[in-house]
Amino acid sequence: MREALLDEVRRSVKSVFPDVDDDWIRSLTLDPPRDPSHGDYSSNVAFRLKDVVRDNPRKIAERLVATLQADASWGEAEVAGAGFINFRIRPQGMHAFLRDVADPAKRSAMIRDPEFASRVGLFQIEFVSANPTGPMNVVSARAAAFGDACVRLLRATGVDVRSEFYVNDEGNQARIFGESLRVRFVQAAGRDAALAEDAYRGEYVADLGRELLRVVAALDAGSPSAADVVARVRAGEDGTIAALAASCGTSDAKPRDEVVDAVAAALDFARIGINSMVENARASLGRFGVEFDVWFRESSLHRAGPSGTTRVAEAERKLEAGGHVRDEDGARWFVSTAFGDDKDRVIRRSDGLPTYLLGDIAYHLDKAERGFRHVVDVWGPDHHGYIPRLHAATVALGQPPEWLRVLLVQQVNLLRDGQPVKMSKRGGELVTLDELTEEVGKDVARFFFSMRRASTHLDFDLDLAKSESLDNPVYYVQYAHARSRSIFRQPMAERVLARESSADLSLLTTDEEIAMMRVLLLYPETVREAAHALEPHRVVSYLRDVASAYHRFYTSGKQEPTARVLVEDEPLARARLFLVQALADVLREGLDLLGIDALEQM
């Protein structure tokens, strides 16, 4: 509805002031007033026009309102104060808009934003990205819920967007993880082996070690030599331990000591372990309702391509060609201070090894060369200081300042009985995504993660999340959908809808019905604005408002709730069924944009 009214304002400005620039007119906005008693929407267009047309804002507003009121079937416009224009929508004016919102094709068209989609072009969101050395934890889970909802919102508006997970499978952490898995494998065989001080100590590493030992035991039972076992295990390094078990079988028997020693000495534990963790992450995220278009391996940046050089070396040469590199004390530095960073940054150490930053620069060079016109990186809260240096690098590589946007997802505090929950049974440090999903369910977890702006800390109350009461915001919204859908399972609803007759929406006149219509008409603009701002929490707030409006309607009056819709007055029943159906559709679709299922029954 806002867009339709805004179009009326723009036409009015063009009609009264034909010399005003079209781009200026397109920049006009319409917002709800701070005080709802002033109407449904308000515009400050007269104040913006005063310097353009050289006139008093109130006089400008009066001229515009006269034009707006000439054909105002939607309601009325009035001048307020020194020149504001307030808009009030009559119930009759809502009906045409409601029919559009209730129609799936028209609703989709109202959400789509071709101008926005064209402006942003091919769009990429990279989120969750983490060292694949441990299970997905609750911080990753919040980033997953946020990033996936952003992707869904952008696609709803028509943006060509790709989701990507950056797998940090290169460097020291990968090496430490591989050594930790090797030790756990040897320990599983009953041999003495000590974990290093910096080892990964979570039980999940021991689980992987035991599973690998069972594969080796099965191979040992059918192989003539330790060398043959090693060859067959190494043939599976490109896969995962689970895939190796599926193809080779497993056994609880103890393999020969020489076989254990040979495998421990020859196997690339980092490679097969990380591949296994990546697949575990893919499965965990899949159960959470998150699928990525691309899983990008950091290690690929360090392998020579068709040109015979690595992506990392290409990025370094490009920076050097632009004059953005200097050498000092045997190291190579990116002159990031030229682009607003507080100090220059090392990109290649004195030992010749590239820094993590150079790998990130190479990764973003790859993104640019894949044709992305806008890139969003979703990072954890501890990476705030890293933003200026990477932003400086993308500008140095030739991208406009707005090409890269970094969004931070803040910490999650899990609470049980009001007290923090810190340790995981399997993860070793943090509660895992799988543990959280098992305890509260995917839908509840995703809803709670999306309730607050991602840049704010989140207290996740596990007791509230599991409660089946209207105090639980997820239950509150899903119950509204289930309530609305239950009406259509009544025999009378089937009889009313079976008769071919369009709903007479002019019969919807009660305060509760009007409140429902008002909130439903905000749906397309809520989705578009949430997509533009990359703020899924706006959709959560909106859905809670929709649910609240329906619960008020459902519990108002003295009738039994279902009878409030299925009244004997068949035309009125048909109109109310139309309204309830539109509300159920908006709740279902809005929840889907957040990756949450709308329940039919509760």
Secondary structure, 3 states (H helix, E strand, C coil): CHHHHHHHHHHHHHHHCCCCCHHHHHCCCCECCCCHHHCCEEECHHHHHHHHHCCCHHHHHHHHHHHHHHHCCCEEEEEECCCEEEEEECHHHHHHHHHHHHCHHHHHHHHCCHHHHHHHCCEEEECCCCCCCCCCEHHHHHHHHHHHHHHHHHHHCCCCEEEEEEECCCCHHHHHHHHHHHHHHHHHCCCCCCCCCCCCCCHHHHHHHHHHHHHHHHHHHCCCCHHHHHHHHHCCCCCCHHHHHHHHCCCCCCCCHHHHHHHHHHCCHHHHHHHHHHHHHHHHHHHCCCCCCEEEEHHHHHCCCCCCCCHHHHHHHHHHHCCCEEEECCEEEECHHHHCCCCCEEEECCCCCECHHHHHHHHHHHHHHCCCCEEEEEECHHHHHHHHHHHHHHHHCCCCCCCEEEEECCCEEEEECCEECCCCCCCCCCCEHHHHHHHHCHHHHHHHHHCCCCCCCEEEEHHHHHCCCCCCHHHHHHHHHHHHHHHCCCHHHHHHHHCCCCCCHHHCCCHHHHHHHHHHCCHHHHHHHHHHHCCCHHHHHHHHHHHHHHHHHHHCCCCCHHHHHCCCCHHHHHHHHHHHHHHHHHHHHHHHHCCCCCCCCC
